Amino acid sequence: MLVPPNFDPAPGFPEARAIAAALRTALEAARPARVVYLSTIGAQASQSNLLTQHTIIEATISELPMPITFLRPAWFMENSSWDVAPARGRGVIPSFLQPLDKAVPMVATADIGKVAAALLQETWSGHRVVELEGPRRVTPNEIAATFAKLLGSSVRMEVVPRESWEALFKSQGMKNPLPRIRMLDGFNEGWIEFERGEAGSQKGNESLESVLKALIEREANAH
């Protein structure tokens, strides 16, 4: 199960609650032999943030008796698709992840797909959590350095001051930016993390460089 992302949920997450109820009803009716739900790192966090949507859905479908795996991947490396244009154009990438030398758990979407497919072919009983990240953790500065290597030009990260986030997100059309801000806080402050930490997570194979290379090529082909 893969639910559509909602980056600007209404207060109290009514959309996620409606999705959770719909999924529960559908699963009760269909009674599949097993379920893999694509959740997120930090779904167990107690502080309210954008990822709480998955916390709500996990809790609702956890009431069902069938075997369920909650696959909790790290920050998507593909989020750097937004970084290609500023890296190529100005050589400066705005970073909401900070400090710039703090390593963040990240994973390629290709690895998520491979692991999800493998999990669906397994047999298990009850409910379990599988946490997934890439081969190693990545700092914002490493993202800039990798872009510089691939583009053959100077690229650096620039911190976007936290006090500017709310006005910036609202100027981009967001109505309720607080959950997104708190999610970023969670990564930056370290309370959005795997339940079992880095030692307990499964590791994917795709490198940051391979993902950024594909993003750069995709952007070039689009023009």
N, C-alpha and C positions, 0 to 999 in steps of 0.2 A: 504494500500500500504506500502510495506516494501522494501526499496532499499538496495542493497548490500553495506556493508561498504567499504570505500576506505581510508586507513590510510596514503597513500603516493600519494596524488593527484598532478598532474602537475600544474605549476604556472598558476593562472587564473581560475582554476577549470573547464577545458574543459569537463571532464568526467561528472561532475554534471550537466553542462549545456546541454549536450547531453541527459542525463537521463531525465532532466526536460522537454525537447522538446518531447521526446518519450512518457512520461507519459501524457503530455497535449494532444498529438495527439490521444493516446489510449482512454483517458477519453472522448474526444470530439466525438469519434466514438461510444463508448460503452454507453455513457449517463447513468451511474448507478444512482439509486435513491439517494444514499448518499455514501460518501467516508470518510474513516479514514486514514489519512497519519501519519505514525510513524516518527515524527520529533525528536527534541532534545531540552533540556534545552539550553537557550542561543541563540536560532535561531534568536532572535531579536537583538543580539549584533551587534554594528556597526564596531567593530574591526575585521579584517580578521583573521580567524583561521580555524582549521579543520572542525568545525561545520558549517562554512559558506556554505558548500555544501547543507545543509538543508535550509538555508536562501534562496539560489538561487532557489531550487525546490519549496519551499513554495510560493515564489513570482510569479513563472511561473504558477503554477496551481491555484493560487488565482484569476487569470483572468477568470476562468471558472465559470459558473452560478450555478452549482449544489451545494447542501449542502456538505460542507467539514469541518471535524474536524481535526485540527492539534494537535495530541497528542505529548506533549513534556515531555518525561521522563528525570529524573535526571541521574547522573553517574550510570552505571550498577554495582550492587554489584558483579555480576559474573566476572567483570574485575579482581577480586582477585583470579581467577583461576591460574594466573601467579605467585601468592604468595605462593601457597601450597608447591611447591618443596623447595624454599628457607626457608620457615618457618619450614618445617619438617627436612630439611637437615642441615642448619647452625643455625637456630633460629634467622636469621636476614633477614628482608624483605627490599629491596631497594624501596624507596618511591619518586615518582615524585610529589605527592601531598604534599605540605608543606606550612606553618609550620605544624609540626606533630600533634599539638593540635588544628588545625583549622577544625571545623566541615564542612563537605561537604554534599550537598544534594545527596543521593544515593537511588536506588530503585532496587528491585528484578525483574528479567525478568518475573517471574510468575505473579507478580502484573500487569506488563505492558500488558501481554496477557489477563488477566481477564478484565482489564479496557477497552482495545481495543474491546473485544468481547461484553461487555456491551454497549459501545458507538454505535456499529454497529446496535444494536437492538433499539436504540432510534430514535425519529423523531425530526428533527430541520430544521430550514431554514437558509440560508446564511452560512457564515464562522465563525468558533469559534476556540478558543485555549483552550485546557485542559492541565494543567501542573500537573505532577505526581511525587511524591517522596515517600520514605518509611515512616514508623511510626515516625522516628526521624533522625536527621542528625548525621553523623558519622565522627569521626576524624581518621586519619591514626593510631594513638596510640591505639584507640579502636579496630581497625582491628587486630593489633598485639596481644592485650590482649585477644581478642576472640579466635584467633588461639591458643594462649598459653593455654587457658582453655580447648579447644577441643582436643588439642594434648597432654596435660599433660606435657608440657615442656616449658622452657623459650623461648619467642619470642619477638623480639623488631624491631622497624622500624629504618631505617637508611636513612637519606636524601641523595639523589643523587644530587650533586652540579649542579646548573643550567648551569654553564659554560662548563660542560662536556657533556651536552645533545646532542648537534649537532654532535660531533665526535662519540658519542656512537650510536646514531640512524643511522648515515651513516655507521658505522662498522657493523650494523645489516642488511644493504642492502637498507636503505631508500635513495631515490635520492633527495627528497625535504622535509627535516624535519621541515622547519619553521612553516607550519600550525599546526603540532602536538605540537610543542613547544609553539606556541601562545595559543593553546587550554588549555594546562596545565597552562600557565600563567593566562588565564582567570579564571580558577577555583581557583588558588592560590591567585590572586589579587582581586577576587570577582566580576569581570565584566561579567563572565558567571554565570547568576542567572536567576530565574524565573521573568517574567515581573511583576507578582503580589507578588513576594517575597514568603517567607515561609508561611506567613499567607494566601496567596491566592491559594496555591497548594492543589490538592487532595492528600490524604495520603493512601498508600497501607498498607497491613497487615503483609507482610513477614518481619521477623527480619533478621539482619545481621547474627546472630548465625545460624539460620536455613539454610541460603544460604551457609555459610562457611562449615557447617557440611556436606551438600550435595556435595560440591566441594572436600572435603577431602575424602569422601567415593568413589566418582567417580575416583579420582586419585589412590586410593588403589586398586580398582577393575581393573584398567587398567594395573596393573603390575602383 
